[in-house]
């Protein structure tokens, strides 16, 4: 495919001094939604790259299109125009199933509202991506992952029996369980008080460092953004990579 | 008013957002199916009545042993009913070649009001229907008289002092089959000639009849007005009173249509309850916000209630219109199927549909409304604050009471309604218990299941409440459909089997004891099957126990009438295969005098096993106890008797014998030779009434098939409503699984595990419930013995499991196919 060729050229052309390839490459990414009155452009022709191992904060005011951009990067939504390559694979050349498989292989996700499955215990929630990926020893891995986030004693609890901070820690364990190369986090502290939020963020960065994961994080918190290597700013859909 | 206006605005927004559409659709289809069934059943019923009324010659007949009071004519005129008078009496008639006893019927202009006579054509080889009746100076005579009087068309006969020209030969009269015992061959003449016969004198055994016909409502009013005015010797008959075969068929038909439409009501209520619950759940956060903005609990309740009322009004109106349209299409399909035009439906089904829609909405939306009313304001801040569910027992108790009364009302039969309500209550309890046990078992077993199956089964447990509701709702839905399938299949099969091709189609009566060997050998010589000959003695029931029978003592019309008549009694040593003892026991040889009574007539007279009956036969009385009650299959066209005595009781009295036999088509010569050889015999042709019963059952079978389709549609709505109750959660969970890398196959398997478990649980409950209910309904209500058939419940179980699984997967396709972000955002 052309994409593979392009990717090869891209790596040649833009490889940083550290020698890290791009794990995310975005070109002309645009998202429009239709309202009864007019078409609204949420993301306007964004083009940028994220190198492997980097941590990047997507910042912007409320309603600027941050979460939409993140959703597009993870293939959770489809763009109106433009392309996204994840580790060299053209995300939107794949169908919904292909994108899901790619995420299962490469991507972890942390949501603002945790998004744990209420039907499953903490352990089962963490086992879920491992089992979906067909990994052996899913339970043992999930247990270890929960122990890393300090929830070894809460394995059998259901989400409704956990505090917000605990739920987000389960979500972190779930996100890191499959050893993803790339982690997307959408306002991971948005639903937490500041002390709990700070603990979760510390944990996030710690896990990120230990796993050597690339982190793409949406936040409107300048302090949090400053802990990242780089910022991508979005204003009324216009993206400027820092 | 302020609340109403606000509620309507909210409804418009909600409708736009699509949440209310499910409820409106559930109501629409529910009311549409109920009214379609109602309208259609109404028309079919009216057509069936009218068609059956052909046998009576009118819609209603007033019969008297003296001239009909003028007030009855006035009343019929007021109601704008078509009316015609007849007079019947036995008399000797003389023709060129002989004389014979005949049953004279003098008819007024317009006879018959319903149905037509069949008369032989010129060659006497074929016959056809003809409008009207003889003009003055003419007579139409029955086939046997042609031979007995040697009177062919064109020749004259004398009826009393009147001389009439034989114009036609009657092969079938609409109303002659209704009262065939003791009937001499018919002479039909014009009422204008009656006076000239000089036969109408004091003491003449004349029966006066006033036949009326018209719109059902007018007939009903006439009936209601006339009945209280009846004096001695007067009675009113409709076709239902007249003949057991027709009555049984019609009543069975009516009950089945009633059952089919009441199952639609039950299904509708399930759909409405599910849709209302979902509507309320999706309004929860909105209600919390409104509470936060200053709305009182009463406001929240009223706003929700008004929305439901408005929705039900829309759903009912649209449903009624659609129901009317659908029945018109059905009626159009059936054009030519009924021998009479389908009468226009009355307004009642529409009113009924509207009331049902409203009652269902109010009955089943109360729990969700109470729930909304109690939404804690704190939900505005924390969406995980639980909402107190109202006591289901109390809240759904109201819905249940509403449903129960609707079912009883809709069935038009307390017993049928009560059995259905009782059955569904038991089924509901069993479904809840079985469903709960299954969910518990499955959730414990989930640890052993692989990947997607485990998650599917975990969902089942997590949503125990919703899963249980789905199992119950789907169980009831499938049960109703299975029940209809079972009852319909058995019922139709039974109907078709009840008139076998070789069923007797002729009765020969008045056979004398000394003729028995000759009659038997006559049939044998002709190669016809040896007919069963039953002795018959006519007697009047005069005492039950110590109580003297007086017609005035009975309030029941049938009892009153029967007490005035002579019974046809018989005697027998052994119980016939087509009779069944339902109380007491059949007699042993050599036991003392005893009677066996048909259970229906026993009920009418209030006779129980052990009561003594006294009969008056030809002036002498005798008494014996009733030792058993029998169930008789009236629709098998064999000679049956209300009262049978054991041997030794009746033999001393004057008896004649009766037989029924099957006369193959084209062998009419057998009858004419039989009558020629035994002139005292009367042979009654049953083909007309058999054709009528067969037509009724065919038409009803067909109608039942159509009505059944609507119940299936209602069942599908339930399926849809049940599946959508958890759709939001599924879409959300699907999106999360997608985000975590689940493939389409894995997602489908997860959903499949859950739906298959729910479907199988529902199917199991439904199959067991349907078989149980079908047994009770068939035997107790429809009067058809139920034969257990493994195939149907097993097929129902599998179809239930698969049906729910497939429908579930289709219903949650969105969870699998749409990009995850939209779903996550929509829910969170």
Interface residues (C-beta under 8 A of the other chain):
Chain A: X68 X71 X74 X76 X77 X78 X96 X97 X100 X101 X102 X103 X104 X105 X107 X109 X111 X113 X115 X117 X118 X119 X120 X124 X128 X129 X131 X132 X133 X134 X158 X160 X174 X178
Chain B: X384 X451 X454 X455 X458 X459 X461 X462 X463 X729 X733 X735 X736 X737 X738 X739 X740 X741 X742 X743 X744 X746 X817 X819 X820 X821 X822 X824 X828
